[in-house]
Amino acid sequence: MVAARNQAEGYARALPVAEPQPPFLLVADVGHAFDRRAQRCVSAAG
């Protein structure tokens, strides 16, 4: 997650001057969220 945050900050800093700076950065571990959802679906199928 630290590497992902650094990558997002780098993208934000690299925006052209004419572009507005983002008001916030959102960093998420999507692979983890998908894994958790998949585990629930398999458990529910029984």
N, CA, C and O atoms as a GROMACS GRO file, in nm:
protein
  184
    1MET      N    1   0.082  -0.118   0.000
    1MET     CA    2   0.000   0.000   0.000
    1MET      C    3   0.087   0.126   0.000
    1MET      O    4   0.050   0.228  -0.058
    2VAL      N    5   0.201   0.119   0.064
    2VAL     CA    6   0.290   0.236   0.064
    2VAL      C    7   0.340   0.262  -0.078
    2VAL      O    8   0.346   0.377  -0.121
    3ALA      N    9   0.376   0.157  -0.150
    3ALA     CA   10   0.421   0.174  -0.288
    3ALA      C   11   0.309   0.228  -0.376
    3ALA      O   12   0.334   0.311  -0.464
    4ALA      N   13   0.187   0.182  -0.352
    4ALA     CA   14   0.073   0.232  -0.430
    4ALA      C   15   0.049   0.380  -0.401
    4ALA      O   16   0.021   0.457  -0.493
    5ARG      N   17   0.061   0.418  -0.276
    5ARG     CA   18   0.044   0.561  -0.242
    5ARG      C   19   0.152   0.645  -0.308
    5ARG      O   20   0.123   0.752  -0.362
    6ASN      N   21   0.275   0.598  -0.304
    6ASN     CA   22   0.385   0.671  -0.369
    6ASN      C   23   0.361   0.684  -0.519
    6ASN      O   24   0.388   0.789  -0.577
    7GLN      N   25   0.310   0.578  -0.581
    7GLN     CA   26   0.282   0.582  -0.724
    7GLN      C   27   0.172   0.685  -0.753
    7GLN      O   28   0.184   0.763  -0.848
    8ALA      N   29   0.066   0.686  -0.674
    8ALA     CA   30  -0.044   0.781  -0.693
    8ALA      C   31   0.005   0.924  -0.674
    8ALA      O   32  -0.032   1.013  -0.752
    9GLU      N   33   0.087   0.948  -0.573
    9GLU     CA   34   0.142   1.082  -0.551
    9GLU      C   35   0.229   1.124  -0.668
    9GLU      O   36   0.228   1.241  -0.708
   10GLY      N   37   0.305   1.031  -0.723
   10GLY     CA   38   0.389   1.061  -0.840
   10GLY      C   39   0.304   1.101  -0.960
   10GLY      O   40   0.338   1.196  -1.031
   11TYR      N   41   0.195   1.029  -0.983
   11TYR     CA   42   0.105   1.064  -1.093
   11TYR      C   43   0.046   1.204  -1.072
   11TYR      O   44   0.039   1.283  -1.166
   12ALA      N   45   0.005   1.233  -0.950
   12ALA     CA   46  -0.055   1.364  -0.921
   12ALA      C   47   0.047   1.476  -0.941
   12ALA      O   48   0.014   1.581  -0.996
   13ARG      N   49   0.170   1.453  -0.898
   13ARG     CA   50   0.275   1.555  -0.915
   13ARG      C   51   0.314   1.574  -1.060
   13ARG      O   52   0.360   1.682  -1.098
   14ALA      N   53   0.297   1.471  -1.143
   14ALA     CA   54   0.337   1.477  -1.283
   14ALA      C   55   0.231   1.540  -1.373
   14ALA      O   56   0.254   1.555  -1.494
   15LEU      N   57   0.116   1.578  -1.318
   15LEU     CA   58   0.012   1.641  -1.399
   15LEU      C   59   0.065   1.772  -1.457
   15LEU      O   60   0.143   1.842  -1.392
   16PRO      N   61   0.022   1.806  -1.579
   16PRO     CA   62   0.062   1.936  -1.635
   16PRO      C   63   0.011   2.051  -1.548
   16PRO      O   64  -0.089   2.037  -1.478
   17VAL      N   65   0.080   2.162  -1.553
   17VAL     CA   66   0.046   2.279  -1.472
   17VAL      C   67  -0.097   2.324  -1.501
   17VAL      O   68  -0.165   2.373  -1.410
   18ALA      N   69  -0.144   2.309  -1.626
   18ALA     CA   70  -0.279   2.353  -1.663
   18ALA      C   71  -0.388   2.267  -1.598
   18ALA      O   72  -0.503   2.311  -1.588
   19GLU      N   73  -0.354   2.147  -1.556
   19GLU     CA   74  -0.452   2.058  -1.492
   19GLU      C   75  -0.465   2.092  -1.344
   19GLU      O   76  -0.365   2.119  -1.278
   20PRO      N   77  -0.586   2.091  -1.291
   20PRO     CA   78  -0.601   2.116  -1.147
   20PRO      C   79  -0.548   1.997  -1.067
   20PRO      O   80  -0.555   1.882  -1.111
   21GLN      N   81  -0.494   2.026  -0.951
   21GLN     CA   82  -0.446   1.919  -0.863
   21GLN      C   83  -0.565   1.846  -0.803
   21GLN      O   84  -0.664   1.911  -0.768
   22PRO      N   85  -0.558   1.714  -0.790
   22PRO     CA   86  -0.670   1.641  -0.729
   22PRO      C   87  -0.687   1.681  -0.583
   22PRO      O   88  -0.588   1.706  -0.514
   23PRO      N   89  -0.813   1.689  -0.536
   23PRO     CA   90  -0.834   1.728  -0.396
   23PRO      C   91  -0.791   1.621  -0.296
   23PRO      O   92  -0.763   1.652  -0.180
   24PHE      N   93  -0.786   1.494  -0.341
   24PHE     CA   94  -0.741   1.386  -0.255
   24PHE      C   95  -0.696   1.270  -0.341
   24PHE      O   96  -0.726   1.266  -0.460
   25LEU      N   97  -0.624   1.175  -0.282
   25LEU     CA   98  -0.583   1.053  -0.350
   25LEU      C   99  -0.652   0.936  -0.282
   25LEU      O  100  -0.663   0.931  -0.160
   26LEU      N  101  -0.699   0.844  -0.362
   26LEU     CA  102  -0.763   0.724  -0.309
   26LEU      C  103  -0.679   0.604  -0.350
   26LEU      O  104  -0.656   0.581  -0.469
   27VAL      N  105  -0.632   0.529  -0.252
   27VAL     CA  106  -0.550   0.411  -0.276
   27VAL      C  107  -0.622   0.292  -0.215
   27VAL      O  108  -0.659   0.295  -0.098
   28ALA      N  109  -0.643   0.188  -0.295
   28ALA     CA  110  -0.716   0.070  -0.247
   28ALA      C  111  -0.645  -0.057  -0.290
   28ALA      O  112  -0.584  -0.062  -0.397
   29ASP      N  113  -0.653  -0.157  -0.208
   29ASP     CA  114  -0.599  -0.289  -0.240
   29ASP      C  115  -0.713  -0.370  -0.301
   29ASP      O  116  -0.780  -0.447  -0.231
   30VAL      N  117  -0.734  -0.354  -0.430
   30VAL     CA  118  -0.847  -0.416  -0.499
   30VAL      C  119  -0.836  -0.568  -0.500
   30VAL      O  120  -0.937  -0.637  -0.487
   31GLY      N  121  -0.718  -0.621  -0.516
   31GLY     CA  122  -0.700  -0.766  -0.516
   31GLY      C  123  -0.745  -0.828  -0.386
   31GLY      O  124  -0.804  -0.936  -0.386
   32HIS      N  125  -0.719  -0.762  -0.276
   32HIS     CA  126  -0.761  -0.812  -0.144
   32HIS      C  127  -0.913  -0.810  -0.134
   32HIS      O  128  -0.974  -0.905  -0.084
   33ALA      N  129  -0.975  -0.703  -0.180
   33ALA     CA  130  -1.121  -0.692  -0.174
   33ALA      C  131  -1.186  -0.801  -0.260
   33ALA      O  132  -1.284  -0.861  -0.217
   34PHE      N  133  -1.134  -0.825  -0.378
   34PHE     CA  134  -1.188  -0.930  -0.463
   34PHE      C  135  -1.171  -1.067  -0.398
   34PHE      O  136  -1.261  -1.151  -0.408
   35ASP      N  137  -1.059  -1.089  -0.333
   35ASP     CA  138  -1.034  -1.216  -0.266
   35ASP      C  139  -1.137  -1.238  -0.155
   35ASP      O  140  -1.190  -1.348  -0.141
   36ARG      N  141  -1.164  -1.134  -0.078
   36ARG     CA  142  -1.261  -1.147   0.032
   36ARG      C  143  -1.400  -1.176  -0.021
   36ARG      O  144  -1.472  -1.258   0.036
   37ARG      N  145  -1.441  -1.110  -0.128
   37ARG     CA  146  -1.573  -1.131  -0.186
   37ARG      C  147  -1.582  -1.274  -0.240
   37ARG      O  148  -1.684  -1.341  -0.223
   38ALA      N  149  -1.475  -1.321  -0.305
   38ALA     CA  150  -1.476  -1.456  -0.361
   38ALA      C  151  -1.490  -1.560  -0.250
   38ALA      O  152  -1.561  -1.659  -0.268
   39GLN      N  153  -1.425  -1.539  -0.138
   39GLN     CA  154  -1.434  -1.633  -0.027
   39GLN      C  155  -1.576  -1.640   0.027
   39GLN      O  156  -1.624  -1.748   0.062
   40ARG      N  157  -1.645  -1.527   0.036
   40ARG     CA  158  -1.783  -1.526   0.085
   40ARG      C  159  -1.875  -1.597  -0.011
   40ARG      O  160  -1.963  -1.671   0.032
   41CYS      N  161  -1.858  -1.576  -0.142
   41CYS     CA  162  -1.944  -1.639  -0.241
   41CYS      C  163  -1.930  -1.790  -0.237
   41CYS      O  164  -2.030  -1.862  -0.246
   42VAL      N  165  -1.809  -1.839  -0.223
   42VAL     CA  166  -1.786  -1.983  -0.218
   42VAL      C  167  -1.847  -2.040  -0.091
   42VAL      O  168  -1.908  -2.146  -0.095
   43SER      N  169  -1.832  -1.970   0.022
   43SER     CA  170  -1.888  -2.017   0.148
   43SER      C  171  -2.041  -2.020   0.144
   43SER      O  172  -2.104  -2.111   0.198
   44ALA      N  173  -2.100  -1.921   0.080
   44ALA     CA  174  -2.247  -1.912   0.072
   44ALA      C  175  -2.306  -2.022  -0.016
   44ALA      O  176  -2.419  -2.065   0.005
   45ALA      N  177  -2.227  -2.067  -0.115
   45ALA     CA  178  -2.277  -2.170  -0.207
   45ALA      C  179  -2.290  -2.305  -0.136
   45ALA      O  180  -2.366  -2.392  -0.178
   46GLY      N  181  -2.216  -2.319  -0.027
   46GLY     CA  182  -2.229  -2.429   0.059
   46GLY      C  183  -2.189  -2.561   0.032
   46GLY      O  184  -2.206  -2.649   0.117
   0.00000   0.00000   0.00000
